[in-house]
């Protein structure tokens, strides 16, 4: 298992803690400021998957959707707090046996209307270590001030999917979870915390490019609109170098990362995420493990320079597109962004769309199939229809840009061809994509 870097000076091993999902309780414990809702009333979960036409809800408190932890956690812990927002109940945060608080920073001010908790922590720490009493607060002032309580209650031991309506929703950018007690164990632990509500689209980060470095290595990041590319240069022999390219939406870049072997040849690209702090101060790298059920590697790296250093070789996204079609006949495209639950293209996508148009103009005999892909959240029928409309939208844009319609075919694949596991938010983010296939 790979290293889990949480700060500039510490390296922590992730533990894949297998647990069995259990159904939400038929009747949740009494709450001071929240009311339990039945599982079949919650959009975006299992109930939505069973409804063919249901659009999914977006988990606002998710690393894969741009939420970060603004302060590095101080204190003893066995696994890292980021596991509470990695979108997978298969791994859980475990910390020392005392009350403690954590702050999460959303990428955009949002109004939280429903909270969900996974408290099955039997995989590590023991089920008695699961959080019992807790409060949740929201602030629109800063990470340290201006908090207002939106939830106070008790979780059932060992139960995932505990869902609560927020009685008095308030808007905020920072969310603080305060863990008051556990179920009697020696540790404190929580598998997952999720939040749903209202949030505007996250604006595109325009300052992602630059150098991010610490004692372990440097990320050189180049941004061109929604196109992201660059490389990782390790310090010492702890990890191997690598190159990456992909696309950014809001403050989240979905990339394909290729680790360089001892022979200097890049390996097979694997899906990964780069999440950027909205103020441009930090970069977070995350990769899903080989089992697809949790994080394998996570790095929190501060910005150390405004300009990206040289990587050597050509890491640009447009070069990857051309090489992929030439060598493999198929290439994954990120950076074509749509409105949430919509096939409306965002104007910011034009950088990557122009790269595709330029590629086709340079190869006048090339025909392609444009495939739209989704994750598995929401009904199968809904996802199939959405993927078809998104593929059509890309084809129509290229036709308007002067590419002959006869060279373009559009197909929707729904959730049927994932390139990463849908067991985590990070994997699901990778599966929402466009692919180009050589005809």
N, C-alpha and C positions, 0 to 999 in steps of 0.2 A: 504494500500500500504506500502511496506517495505521501510526501510531506504536506502539512497544512500550516501555512505561514500566516500568523495572526498579527504580528507586530514587527517592528524593525529588528528586534533582538531575540524573538522567540519563535520556535518551530514546534508545532504540535501535531501529533498523529491523529488522523480521523479514525473513528471506530464505526464500522458498519454494523448498526445495532438492529437486527431483524426483530420485527414485532408483528403481531397478528392484528389486523384491523378489526375493530368491533363496531357494531351498529351504535348510533347515538342513543342515549337513554330515552325511554318512552316519556319520562317526565324529568326535566332537569331540576337541579336544586333551586330553592328560592333565591332570588337575586335582589340586592338592594336597589339596583338601577338598571336591570336588564330583564327581559322576558324571554324564556326559552321558546324556540319555534321548532316544529317538527321537521324531520329530515327531508320530507318530500316537498316542503315549502321553500327550500333553499336552492336558488338558481346556481348553476355552474358546477354542481357536484354530481353525485350518482343519479339524482333525480333528473337533472338536465340531460345526462347521457341517455336516459331512457325515453326522452321526449324528442321525436324526430325533428321538430321545427323549432326547438328552444335554443335561442342564442345563449352563449355562456356568459357568466358574470366574471369580472376580472378581480383577482386577488390583489388588492392594493398594497398589502403588506408582504410583498414577495421580492426577494433579491432579483429574480429573473425579470421582474417588472420595474426595476430601478430603485428599490428601497435599499438603503445602506444603514450601517451602524456608525454614526458620526464620531463616536469616541471609542478608543480601544479599551477593552474591558480590563480593569485592574482587579486582581484577586486570583485565588486558586480556582482552577477548573480542570476537568478531565477532558471534556470536548468543548469545541468553540461555540459561542452563542449564535453565530451566523446560522447554525443548523436549525434554529427555530424558524427561520424564514427561507429555507432552501426549497420549500415546496414538497418535501418528502417526509412522511411519518416514519420511514425506515431508519432514520438517524435522529438522535435526540441530543440536545444540550444537557450536560451534566456539570454541576458546579458544587462548591463547598456547601455544607449544610447550614446555611444562614439565610435570612431574608435578604433580598437584593433586587436591584432595579436595572432595567435595560432601556435604552433610548434607540428608537428607529426613526430614520429620516426618510420621509416620502419624497419622490422626485417632484411632486407638485402638491399644492394645498388640496385637501380632499375632505369630504364629509363622510365619516364612517357611520354606517347604519347597522351593520351586523358584524359580530365577532365569532370566530370559531377557534376551538382549541383541540389539539390531540394530546391526551395525557397518558397514553399507553407507553410508559418508559421502562417496561420490563426487560428490554434488550440490554440496557446498561444502566447502572445505578439502582436498579430494582424498582418495582412498581410502587413501593411505599415512598420513594423519593419524588414521585410526581407532585407538581404544584397543586395545592389544595385551595387556599384562600389567596385572592389576588385582586388588584385594581388595575384599571387602564385609564390613562389620562392623555389628553391631546393639547398641544400648544401650537399657536400660529405666531409666536413671538420669537422663540429660540429653542435650542436644544436643552437649555437649563432653566428657563423661566416661562411664566405665563400658562402653566398647565391647568386644565379643567378636567375633572373626573367624568368619564362617560360610562364606566362599568365598575361594579364591585360585586363580587360573588364567590362562589365555591365550585370547584370542579370535582366530578366524580373520579374515583381512583381507577386508573387503567382503561379509561374509555376515550376513544378517538371520536372526532366529529361532533363535539359538544358545541351547540350553536345558540347564540343569544342575540336578540334584537337590542339595539341601543335605544333606551327610552327617550333620551334627549340628545340627539346628534348635534355635534358642533364641528365646525371646520377647523382644520389644523394641518400643519406640515410635519410636526414631530409627534411621535407616539411613545409614551413611556409605560412600560409594563412593570408593576411592582408586585413581586412575589412575597407574600406574607408568611405562608406556612406550607408544609408538605404533609404527606400522609403518614409521617412517622419515621421515614428512612434517614440514613446518615448523610444523604446528599440532597440537593435540589435538582430537579430535572423537568424539562418540558420538551415534547417532540416537535410541536408546531403551533404557531399562532397565525391566524389569517384574519383579514379584514375586507369587508365589501361595502361599497357605497358609491358616492358620486365624486367624480374627478374629471377635470378637463383633460384634453390630450396633452401629453408632456411635450414641450417644445424641444426641437432638435438642439442638442449640445453643439455649439459652434467652436468650443475651445478644447476639444478632446486631444488634439495633436500636441506632441511634445515628448519629453523624456521623463519617465517615471522610474525612480531607482531607490534601492536600499542596499543593505549589506549582502543580500543574496543575488542581486542582479538588476538589470535595467530593461525596461520596455521602451522601445522607440516606436512612437505611434504617429502615423500620417493620416490626416483627415482631409478628404475632398468631398464636400457636401455630405452625403450619406455613406460614401465609400470610406472604409477603414482598412489600413494595411500597416505592416511593420514587422518587428522582430523582437525576440527576447534574447538578451545576452547575460548569461549567468556569471557570477563572481565565484571563482573556485570550481570545485568539481561536484557540488551538491546536486546540480541539475544540468540538463543538456540545453543547448540553445535551440531556438525554433523560429519559424516565420509564420505569419498569419495574414489573412485578408478576409474581408466580409463587409457588413453594412451596419450602420448605427440607426437606431430608432429611439427618439428621446435621448436618454442617457445610457442606453443599453446597446452594446455592439455584439451582434451574433457573428462569430468568426469561425473559420476553419483553421485549426492550429496544427502545424506539421513540425514535429520534433526532429532535429537533425541528428543523424546517427554518427557513430565514431568514424565512419568513412566520409563524412561531410555531405552525405546525400539526405535530403529531407525524407522523412517517413510518410506514411499514409496520413493525410489530414484527418483530424477528429474534431467534432463540434466542441466549442467552448464559448464562454461569455467574457466580455469586458464591460464592467459597469463603472461609470465615471461619476464622481461627486459633482453635484451641480455647480459648485464654485470652482471646479477645475483643480482642486487640490490633491485628489487621490484617484487611483485606479484600483479596481478589484478584478482579479482574474479567477475564474471558476471553471472547473471541468468535472463532468460526471464520471463516476467510476465505471469499471468494465462491466459491472452487473446492472448498471442503469438505475440503481435505486437510491443514489445519494452522491454527495460530493466526494471526489477523489483528491482534488487539490484546490486550494484556495489561497490567494495571495492578496494582501492589502499593501499597496505600494504608493508612497507619496510622490507628487510631482517634484522633479529636480531640475527641469529646464523647459523653457518655452518652445524650443525648437527640437525636432526629432533628429537624432544622430543618424549617420549612415548605417545601413544594414548589410550592404553587399548583395549583389544580385537584384533581381526585379521582383518586388513583393506586391506591386500594384494590383488592385482588384481587376482592372481591365485585362491585364496580362494573364491573370489566373483564369478568367473566363475563356480567353482564346486558347490557352494551353489545355484547359479541361475538355473543351469541345474537340480539339485536335487529337488528343491522346486517348480520351475515354468516350468521346461521343456524347457526354452528359456533364453538366456542371450545375452546382447549386449556387443560387444568387440570393444574397441578402442586400438590404438597402433599398428595396422596392417597398415602400411603406404605404399602408392603407389606413383609413380611419377605422377605429375599433368596431368590430362586427359589421364591416362595410366593405364594398368593393371600390370605394372612391379612392383614387390615387392621391396621395399628398404631393404638393408641389415640390417638396424637398427631394422626392425620388428621382427627379429629372437627371441628376448627375449619373446615376447608375443606368437609367433608361437610355441616356445618350451614349453611354459606353456600349450598350448592346446594339444600338442603331449604327454606331461607327464600325463595330465589328462586322455587321451584316453588309454595310456599304463596302468595306474592304474585301469582302468575299462574296461577290455578286452571285455565285452559283450555290451558296449555302442556304439551305432551308432548315428551319427549326420548328420543333414543337415546344410550346410554352406550357409548362405544367404548373398548376396551382396546388399547393399542399397545405393542410391544416394540422393542428394537433387533434387529440381525441376528446377534448372538452366540448360538450354540447352534443346534440343529436347527430347521428350519422347522416340523416337527410339534410339537415341544416349545413353541416360541414361540406358535404358534397356540392350543394348549390353554391355556397360561398366560394369554394375553390374554383368552380367553373366560372363564376362571374369575375373573380380576380384575374384568372388567366385571360379571359376575354378583354379585360381592361388593359392589360399589358399589350396584347396584340393590337387593340384599337389605337393605343398611343403610338406604337411603332408604325402603323399604317399612316397615321396623321403626320408622322415624321418623315414620310416618303419611302418607306419600305414596302415593296409589293406584297399585297395581301396573299398572293399565291404561294409565297415563301414561308408563310406563317400559319401554324395550326395551334389552336388553344384547346387544352384538356384540363378538366378538374379531376384531381385524384382523391379529394377528401382527406381522411386520416389514414388511408390504407397503405401508405408507403413511408413510414417514419424512418428517419436516419438516426434518431436517438430515442431512448426510452421515454414513454409518456408517463412514467412513474414519478417524475419530478417536474417542477416548474421550469427548471433549466433545460431539461430535455424537450419539454413541450415548446419552449421558445425556439429551439433549433428546428423543430418540425414545421413551424409556420414559415413557409418559404416558397420561392419560385425556383423551378428548375428549367434549364434549356436543354433540349435533346436534339442532337443532329439527325436530320432526316436524309 
